[in-house]
Amino acid sequence: MLLVVSGPSGVGKGTVIAALRGLRPALIESVSCTTRPPRPNEVNGVDYHFVSRGEFERMLAQGELLESEPVYGEHLYGTLRAPVAEALAAGRDIVLEIDYRGAAQVRERMPEDAVLVFVAPPSWEELERRLQGRRTEGPAEVHKRLGRARREIENMVHYDYVVVNDDVDEAAREIEVILAAERLRCRRADAEALRRRLLGAATEG
Amino acid sequence: MLLVVSGPSGVGKGTVIAALRGLRPALIESVSCTTRPPRPNEVNGVDYHFVSRGEFERMLAQGELLESEPVYGEHLYGTLRAPVAEALAAGRDIVLEIDYRGAAQVRERMPEDAVLVFVAPPSWEELERRLQGRRTEGPAEVHKRLGRARREIENMVHYDYVVVNDDVDEAAREIEVILAAERLRCRRADAEALRRRLLGAATEG
C-alpha cells in the first residue's frame, strides 16, 4: 500500500510518521529528490536525494518521477517512481510525505494503491503557535508557511482520510487503523481473484 | 454510520455480528420486516417485524422502506427507513444484515452513510459444509441456498470491504477496524466543516 501523508507545515507530519513507524517498523519511508542544497546534518540518500536541477529535469522528462512539486518555486522536489514500485512489488507498505499537488498526481497515477491521509491541526491558532515555536524561521518565512497552510487545508476535502494531530501517538494509531482497514478494502482485482477461487469450485450441480 | 453486512447463507454473518456487538455494545442491530410467518421462538419486533403482505405493500408504496428484497419470491423482506434515520440522527451506528440487492439499494439511497461489508467463506467447500452441517434444511433447500450463495459471491466486487470469516472473533475485529477507519474517512460535509472551522480564524494577515 502506498500511504500519502500531507498537511500544513508545522502540523507535525514527520513526528506522526516517526510514531507510526514505531508501530509498524516494516513501513518504508520514501526519500524525496530535491534540487535544494543539503543543510548541515542532512545526509544524501537518507534525508533527501540531493540532485542538480539538470538531473531533476532529466528525470522529469524521462518519466522517472511519480510526482513532483515546485514547492517554493526556487527549489524542486519529487519522488522517484522506481523505489516506490519496488517496495509495492515486494509487498511492503511505503509512506510519502508530500504536498496536496503531489498527492493529486499520485492519486491519478496509482489510483489502486494510493491511500491519501491529511493531517490537520486541532486549530489554526495551534498551527500558528507550532510554526512560531520552531524559532528556526523568521517572521517572513512563518508568514509564507501560513499562506501555504491555508492552501493545504483548502484541499483537505480531496483526501481519503483526515486525522487531527492533537496527540501524536493517537494520530499514529489512527493511521495504523486506516492501513489495517484499507487492507480489507475490496479492490476490484483482489475481489475478482477471490470470487474466482470461491466459484471455481462451485458447480451449478 | 450505517453498516451493511452481506454474504452467502451459511457464512456466519449472524455470529460475526453478535461478536461485533460484543466489541461494540452501542451498535444497534436493525430489525427487518417480513411477510413470512414467525417460526416458533421468534419474537415480533425482536427477530423481525412480522407484517401482512398488504401492510408490506403499503409501506413500500409510501416510501417507508429503505430497501426491500423479494428473497425467496414467496416472502418479502425489507428495512424500515425511520428507525435507521433515527439511529443515525442520534449519532449511533446501526448494522443491517441484508442481501446484495438490498445493499445496492442502501448504497444508492444513503451513499454518504453506508459502508458495505461482504463476509466471504474461506472456501466453497467450507460453505457447503456449514450449510449441510446445519441440518435444519433438506437437500433441496441446501441446493437452493448454494445457488443464492453463488449470486451473492458474484456481487462481492461491489462492496467496500471483504472480510473472510475463517475465525469469528477475527472477522468481528476486522469489521471493528473498518468502522474505526470509516470514522476518519474524509466525508465532504465534515471536511468542509473542519476547513471552515480552521480557516475561519485564518486571515491572510
Interface residues (C-beta under 8 A of the other chain):
Chain A: F118 A120 P121 S123 W124 E125 L127 H143 L146 G147 A149 R150 I153 E154 M156 V157 H158 Y159 D160 Y161 V162 V163 V164 E174 V177 I178 A180 A181 E182 L184 R185 C186 R188 D190 A191 E192 L194 R195 R197 L198 L199 G200 A201 A202 E204 G205
Chain B: F118 A120 P121 S123 W124 E125 L127 H143 L146 G147 A149 R150 I153 E154 M156 V157 Y159 D160 Y161 V162 V163 V164 E174 V177 I178 A180 A181 E182 L184 R185 C186 R188 D190 A191 E192 L194 R195 R197 L198 L199 G200 A201 A202 E204 G205
